[in-house]
Amino acid sequence: MKTAVISGGNGGLGRALSAQLETQGWHCVLMDVNITGLKASQTCTPIAVDLTDPIALESATLEIIAARPSIDMIIYNAGVSQIAPFADTNIKSHRRVFDINYFAAIEMAQVFQRPIRKSGGTHLAISSVAGFAPLHCRTAYAASKHALQGFFASLRTEEAPFGVQCVIAAPSFIATNIGNAQRRDDGILRPGAATDGIDYMTPEAAAKIILRGVTKSKDFIPVGRVALIASWLMRISPKLYQRSMLRNLRAKELKK
């Protein structure tokens, strides 16, 4: 039985990815700071861990490696968003976003590098449209996702000789926490909680697209109509993308 390790495993997308992988015969290890509601079974192992605590993270990953016969896929899904003008944020909040969205993933990748090489497995980074395009009032979030995407795109050439895939999935807006933002004073909130998005997808629909892309050995998977259009616009004309984003924002403001 192949093993997938999913950070942010108790979130909407993490659960959806796990559910679909388990039906395909995988065992999923779900890592999250809060595993309430997750139940251990023959196909699922929940592990409570603060991914921003390097010692706790290393301990948890070593425990997983020791317990499973192989590690075949790591899904870097844990993350937070931040919606606020740059003028209203501080460096501490930017570091917090990077700690969760970028550094936790990099530390996981380092610990799991050998077992993934051994299995010829897959690093699957859950990025965002913000990983390749600007997003209004999301400077820290976009920067962290650009960093995540840059890291795994660069790692791809290093791991290819070992038969390892580095896949980047870039969803647009996934409705996982609408109305349940748990927003902090610094603008940091749970992923999928933004109310200013367009063309929201369900976690199940997003997971299906992502896993289908992995099966087809795609390096980059735009997830959803918005992501597809944004990817196309950024390739042909970044200025056109910028104008389109601002036009959509103004249209939303007029509807309020």
Secondary structure, DSSP 8 states (H G I E B T S, - for coil): --EEEEETTTSHHHHHHHHHHHHTT-EEEEEES--TT---BTTEEEEE--TT-HHHHHHHHHHHHHHSS---EEEE----EE-S-GGG--HHHHHHHHIIIIIHHHHHHHHHHHHHHHHT-EEEEE--GGGTS--TT-HHHHHHHHHHHHHHHHHHHHHGGGT-EEEEEEE--B-SSTT-----TTSEE-TT--SS-SS-B-HHHHHHHHHHHHHTT-SEEEESHHHHHHHHHHHH-HHHHHHHHHHHHHHHHHH-
